[in-house]
Structures are given as structure tokens and as C-alpha cells.
Amino acid sequence: MTEENLHDSPTTDPLDLHACTHGQLLALMAELGQPAFRAAQIEDWVWSKGVASPDEMTNLPKALRGALAARTSASSAVELARQVSLDGSRKYLLRFKDGAAAECVGMPGTRKLSVCVSTQAGCAMGCVFCATGRSGLIRSLTAGEIYEQVMHVRNDFNTRVTSVVFMGQGEPFANYDETLKALRRLNASGALNIGARHLTVSTCGLIPQILRFANEPEQFTLAVSLHSTIQKTRDALMPGVKRFSLVHLYAALGEYTDKTGRRPTYEFALMRGVNDTDEEIDSLCDFCRGTLCHVNIIQLNEISGSPFHPSTSERAQAFIDRLARVGVEATIRNSRGADIDAACGQLRQRVIS
């Protein structure tokens, strides 16, 4: 194909480089008369180097760069706000091309960088102790938009990302297909090459998707937000999953561990006078005893205007001690970025002026 043909105006909508498959890129290269290896070069620029503009893809012929500019799009998220915590964590509010926005968080450690990403703008689950749930759901994010959050954090820290947790705004399993695409892209050797076990998805407990996740070939990590194993209390705290009973959730998690051999993590945010009672401890021990699991005890992060408040350190330790007595491993999780509303349950798409 001639250089003139490369610059012909496209007759279809531009191909989104953040959403297209390898096969779609190969088809475009064939249409443009380019060798197949150009597709891998383009993917390296987009997924590994984080470049959105074809003009920056310097190992591509000038004519091909021009054709890509005419036939593709790769809009980058715009940073609306950035806050830095005393513990070194950084929270970002990113706006996507249609105006929808979501938050992500970078949490540095010794030779490590963990990123917490959102899978939706807002959330429909309505958990009463969570700031995100108060605003409702705007829309689900694409796999490319989820991936862009990781790249944005990586570029700001100028450090390799070593783990990603899908624990930001939204319910990942309510956006299952795009979440899985993002997981696989993050895990791909031609992209960020993050080990599957260092990619964690947190769900409120959507049973059909948990069972589907059990059949995926990769060893991604599963976390489940429990917050109570007393049905009445859990229904009040997490109305979005009332239709999924704890009895059926217990059975689904048993099937998950039987199929995968992997240990899910249970998240339990302690709220003073709500789910930190002895009855709650007994119930949680019954739920976990004899199963493959790990429990993360979290002292609830404060949210302005919320009627819920964190339990005491003594009550958190009581949960740890009682779980240990029935052979269940549990830890008290240290929340990061609480001073900038970046900890679990605090994300709310707020611009600080």
C-alpha cells in the first residue's frame, strides 16, 4: 500500500487503542499493508510505555503514524485532583473522555508500589458505611480505563507497579468482563507483567460471578467483603447483596476453594456497636472454621457525616485472638491514606479546591 493510501480518510469510527484486541490491530495492519509485527510494537507503546499519541511511537514509519492518528484514538484520562498522604500514598481523581470520573490510589513501600483501582464511576451496591455508595452508579469503566489508572500512578511515581487491588470505587464483579480484560492485560508479559497472585479483586459477594471466577485459568486473588456473618446485620449494612444469602455465599466460596485451591480473603470492617460484638465474633468463627480463608480485620475508616464509627483496637484484637483459637489466620489491616480520604470506603470523587 502506498503512503498516499495510508493517509486515506477512515470510513468507520476510529479504533480505540485502549479497547481493541490484538486481532483487531493485526487486521488494521493488514488493511494498511503493514507487517504483522507492527501490532506488537503499537501494543508496547500503549500498554507498556503508556503512550497515547501515535506521534510519539518513534519506531513506527512516519506514514504509519499518520495513518494511526487518522484511524485510531487513545484518549488519556485527565487528572482533576491529586492529594498526598502523610504516609506517602497518593490519591488521584481522573476524568475520562465522556466526563465520567473515578479515583485511584498509589501506595508505595520498600521496593514496592501497590495501586488501588476503581472499576466503576460510583457504585450501585449502596453499602451504608461507604462514601462511594452514597453517590450511586454513574457507569462502569472499560478495561482500558481501569488499566489507565495503573499507568497514571506508575508514571507519577516513576516506579514499577508490583501489585494491583481492585478495591476502589464500584463492584468489580458487576463489571465482570471489563474487569477480567483489565486483569489479563495487567498480567500480560507484553504489558505490565504483574503476577496473577499480585492482582486482587474484591467483591461484595456476587455469587454467580464468584463461581465464574473460579473457572478462570489464571491464579488471580479473590477478596470478599463480609462485614458481618449475621444475615440481618449484613443485609442492613450491604443492601446491594441482600439477594445473596450467607448460606449460599458460604457454599459458593467452598466451591471456589475446591476448584482453585486458592485461599480467599474476607474483609471485615469493624464498626463500633454494630458488628464488633461477641455475637459477631462467634458467628464469624463459625463461618470460617475449617475452611480455607484469611480474614482482614479493618477498623472502619471515618467518613464525614456518617453515623458509623470505628471500633477500638482492643475489639479488633479480640477478633484476631478468637479466630486464632479456631485455626483461622487473621490480621489487622493498616489502612493507607486515611488523612486524604483514600482508605477503603472513603473514595467519593471529590475535588479539593
Secondary structure, 3 states (H helix, E strand, C coil): CCHHHHCCCCCCCCEECCCCCHHHHHHHHHHCCCCCHHHHHHHHHHHHCCCCCHHHCCCCCHHHHHHHHHHEECCCCEEEEEEECCCCCEEEEEECCCCCEEEEEEEEECCEEEEECCCEEECCCCCCCCHHHHHCEEEECCHHHHHHHHHHHHHHHCCCCCEEEECCCCCHHHHHHHHHHHHHHHHCCCCCCCCHHHEEEEECCCHHHHHHHHCCCCCCEEEEECCCCCHHHHHHHCHHHCCCCHHHHHHHHHHHHHHHCCCCEEEEEEECCCCCCHHHHHHHHHHHCCCCCEEEEEECCCCCCCCCCECCHHHHHHHHHHHHHCCCEEEECCCCCHHHCCCCCCCCCCCCC
